[in-house]
Every structure is written in structure tokens, then in C-alpha cells.
Amino acid sequence: MNILMISSTFPYPSRKGGTQGRTFNLLKYLGKNHDITVIVQSNADVRDEEVDKLGKFVSELVVFTRPQDAKTGIIAKLQRLAQLLQQEMQNWIDRAVKSQKFSVITSEHSVNEIYIRPQGQITYPDTTLTLVGGNPSLEVQELTKLKGVIVTGRVPSMTTYLHQATMAVIPLRTGFEIYSKTLESMAAGVLVVASDRGLEGLTVAVNNVPLASLMANSIEQYCTAISSLFESAELREKLSRNARKLIEYNYTWQQAAGKYEQVLTADIC
């Protein structure tokens, strides 16, 4: 099958972020049985060797240069999403559709904004809050003025920070898909406290299912959940064990890509 994947971010190396990791692992799996064409925008951070290496995993790689972004934040993200299908790129896609070469066309992107407010250091004064991720807003950067708050910006590997963490707090407020950082945290055996959006698509806290995470959707609920984990070694051990098993049994990249392939090939092959 010929598959066209439209990506808003350059998906190599996969450790750059959740969106990049998802796209790369899907195309890597699908490329074993299908002809994959990827059309993507790149920026100044993408090196020539990264383009060459990504090209080895697909049948065709089409790269357009992304306009330089002057702003960050949710508005800028929405503007970048609109810029994704700029005229030159749109013309290429239009010609591809008219050629009827592709059986399936996918759009690999998401727009999420995470809002974080540090709390709980009154009860646990030695607690450190580390905010990890690229392009932190000015408001987030200002949090470094508070004791025990670290803002890293983009890091080479999220795994390094997960292995140093007692728990991962994921207060996601937007999005309608399984959040990759939730899965990544669970795979590392790190305790997870997340919003309903951060646990979207996961069965982690219902009857007859082993408890694998704690859910919170308000400052008070986050404080209660975090405190319960600090206070109970038994609860920490149970959540860590159950979360790791959940990933091993249901959410490896091979399993996810296999299900994705079934959706793409349904009623076609």
C-alpha cells in the first residue's frame, strides 16, 4: 500500500518530543510492509544528516522549509498549524491527491498547551519541581525564581529526567488522544498523577482494573494525590508495578503501530 504521511514536525530523531516520537515509530513500523512517503516541514534545527537518516526509513521524503517563528505559546502554535499547508506545500499535496497514487493519507500533528502551577512545598519543603520540555513560556520561565523549581527547556532525552523523578505530574487540559508522555512515564515505572486529558484513552482507575495512575483536575486534587503518594510506600510500589505492566501488555510501539496499520488497511487490501 502507498501511504502519504503529512507531518507538522520533523520526526527525527524520535527523542525530540512526543509528537516526533509517535510519528517516527509509526512510519518505521509501517515502512516494513508499505511504501511510505513523508512530507514535512523542517527548521534551522534540523541537520542534513538527520534528513538523510530519516530518508532511509521511507520510500520518499519531501521536505519544505518552515518559516521562522517569532513567537511562542498557544497562539503561535495555532499560527504554525495554519502555516503547515502553505501554498507550495499545498500544491504538492494537491498533485499527489490527483495522481491517485496514495491509498491512505494521514496527518500527523497535535496542538497541546500544558498549564502548570507549583504547589505543595509547604508540606514537603524539600520537594523539587522540574519542568521539562522545549519552548517554555515566559510565565513558566519566571517560576525559576521560586525555591526548588527548575525549568530545563528542550532536553536531549526525557528518559534521563524520568529516571531521576519520584513522580510525573501531567496537568494536560487540551487534547483528545493518548498523551505520549503519560505512556513514557509509565514505561519508566515512574508514578503518574494526571488530568483526565492526560489519561485520555487509558483504563487506569476503574473497577476490576489494577490501579496504574492517580487522576486530578484541580489544584486541590493534585495536592491530595501527590501527598498520598509521598505518604504511602505501598501505594507507590503498586502504581509503579501496575503502570509498567499496562505498557508492556498494551502499549508498546509494535502493538500501537500494528493497530494503526489495521485501521489504514481496513476494507482496502
RAQUI-V178113 format. One record per backbone hydrogen bond with DSSP energy under -1.0 kcal/mol. CO is the residue of the C=O (numbers start at 0). NH is the residue of the N-H. E is the energy in kcal/mol with one decimal. If there is no record, write none. Layout:
# RAQUI-V178113
co=CO nh=NH e=E
co=CO nh=NH e=E
This chain:
# RAQUI-V178113
co=0 nh=34 e=-2.2
co=1 nh=102 e=-2.1
co=1 nh=103 e=-1.3
co=2 nh=36 e=-2.9
co=3 nh=105 e=-2.9
co=4 nh=38 e=-2.4
co=5 nh=107 e=-3.6
co=12 nh=15 e=-1.8
co=13 nh=16 e=-1.0
co=16 nh=20 e=-2.7
co=17 nh=21 e=-2.4
co=18 nh=22 e=-2.4
co=19 nh=23 e=-2.7
co=20 nh=24 e=-2.4
co=21 nh=25 e=-2.0
co=22 nh=26 e=-2.5
co=23 nh=27 e=-2.5
co=24 nh=28 e=-1.7
co=25 nh=29 e=-2.8
co=26 nh=30 e=-2.1
co=28 nh=31 e=-1.5
co=29 nh=32 e=-1.5
co=29 nh=33 e=-1.8
co=34 nh=2 e=-2.8
co=35 nh=58 e=-1.9
co=35 nh=59 e=-1.7
co=36 nh=4 e=-3.0
co=37 nh=61 e=-3.3
co=38 nh=6 e=-2.5
co=39 nh=63 e=-2.9
co=41 nh=65 e=-3.7
co=42 nh=45 e=-1.7
co=46 nh=50 e=-1.7
co=47 nh=51 e=-2.4
co=48 nh=52 e=-2.2
co=49 nh=53 e=-2.4
co=50 nh=54 e=-2.1
co=53 nh=56 e=-1.9
co=59 nh=37 e=-2.4
co=61 nh=39 e=-2.5
co=63 nh=41 e=-2.5
co=72 nh=76 e=-2.0
co=73 nh=77 e=-2.1
co=74 nh=78 e=-2.3
co=75 nh=79 e=-2.6
co=76 nh=80 e=-2.2
co=77 nh=81 e=-1.9
co=78 nh=82 e=-2.0
co=79 nh=83 e=-1.1
co=82 nh=85 e=-1.2
co=85 nh=89 e=-3.2
co=86 nh=90 e=-2.6
co=87 nh=91 e=-1.6
co=88 nh=92 e=-2.2
co=89 nh=93 e=-2.8
co=90 nh=94 e=-2.2
co=91 nh=95 e=-2.1
co=92 nh=96 e=-2.5
co=93 nh=97 e=-2.3
co=94 nh=98 e=-1.7
co=96 nh=99 e=-1.2
co=103 nh=3 e=-2.6
co=105 nh=5 e=-3.1
co=106 nh=108 e=-1.0
co=107 nh=7 e=-1.3
co=119 nh=123 e=-2.0
co=123 nh=126 e=-1.9
co=128 nh=149 e=-2.8
co=130 nh=151 e=-2.3
co=136 nh=140 e=-2.5
co=137 nh=141 e=-1.8
co=139 nh=142 e=-1.3
co=140 nh=143 e=-1.5
co=141 nh=144 e=-1.8
co=142 nh=145 e=-2.0
co=145 nh=148 e=-1.5
co=147 nh=128 e=-3.0
co=149 nh=130 e=-3.3
co=152 nh=132 e=-1.6
co=157 nh=161 e=-2.1
co=158 nh=162 e=-2.4
co=161 nh=164 e=-1.2
co=165 nh=190 e=-1.0
co=167 nh=192 e=-2.5
co=169 nh=171 e=-1.3
co=169 nh=194 e=-2.1
co=178 nh=181 e=-1.1
co=178 nh=182 e=-1.4
co=179 nh=183 e=-2.8
co=180 nh=184 e=-2.1
co=181 nh=185 e=-2.3
co=182 nh=186 e=-2.7
co=183 nh=187 e=-1.3
co=184 nh=189 e=-2.4
co=185 nh=188 e=-1.7
co=190 nh=167 e=-3.7
co=191 nh=213 e=-2.2
co=192 nh=169 e=-2.7
co=193 nh=215 e=-2.2
co=194 nh=198 e=-1.2
co=196 nh=199 e=-1.4
co=198 nh=201 e=-2.3
co=203 nh=211 e=-1.9
co=205 nh=208 e=-1.6
co=213 nh=193 e=-2.3
co=217 nh=221 e=-2.5
co=218 nh=222 e=-2.4
co=219 nh=223 e=-2.2
co=220 nh=224 e=-2.6
co=221 nh=225 e=-2.9
co=222 nh=226 e=-2.4
co=223 nh=227 e=-2.2
co=224 nh=228 e=-1.5
co=225 nh=229 e=-2.2
co=226 nh=230 e=-2.2
co=227 nh=231 e=-1.1
co=231 nh=235 e=-1.9
co=232 nh=236 e=-2.4
co=233 nh=237 e=-2.1
co=234 nh=238 e=-2.5
co=235 nh=239 e=-2.2
co=236 nh=240 e=-2.1
co=237 nh=241 e=-2.6
co=238 nh=242 e=-2.5
co=239 nh=243 e=-1.8
co=240 nh=244 e=-2.0
co=241 nh=245 e=-2.2
co=242 nh=246 e=-1.9
co=243 nh=247 e=-2.3
co=244 nh=248 e=-2.4
co=245 nh=249 e=-1.4
co=246 nh=250 e=-2.2
co=251 nh=255 e=-2.6
co=252 nh=256 e=-2.8
co=253 nh=257 e=-1.9
co=254 nh=258 e=-2.0
co=255 nh=259 e=-2.1
co=256 nh=260 e=-2.5
co=257 nh=261 e=-1.8
co=258 nh=262 e=-1.8
co=259 nh=263 e=-2.1
co=260 nh=264 e=-2.2
co=264 nh=267 e=-1.9
co=264 nh=268 e=-1.5
